[in-house]
Amino acid sequence: MSLQDIIENKKVQISIIIFILAIASIKSFKKENKEIDLKKENNFTIGQIVDHKVYGLSETYYIKFSYSVNGVEYMNSVNNSWKFTDCYKTRKCIGRKFIVYYDKKNPENSFMDFDKEK
């Protein structure tokens, strides 16, 4: 393999990495905007953590929570790599309650605010 081939290969790899980072940034930005919009609507209830799992080689953390809106029970989960990272082992987060913001027109559209424990 020539030096020029190696350089071209590195350019392709760098382009792929930049593309992946751009997509991840856009997804994160959209998620933050969604959460801000739901907070502004100020429709909230109390939710409870019901499960915590870790998936895959990259150890993706998922927190599953339940909440009720107008007598209807809902479940949702969130990929959260910074909160309760030991919970899948200790189970200490199970049962903890936090504010859940939701969309009044579609209560399944929700998020748990881990900064507001009840």
Buried (B, 14 or more C-beta within 10 A) or exposed (E): EEEEEEEEEEEEEEEEEEEEEEEEEEEEEEEEEBBEEBBEEEBBBBBBBBBBEBEEEEEEBBBBBBBBBEEEEBEBBBEBEEBBBEBBEEEEBBEBBBBBBBBEEEBEBBBBBBEEEE
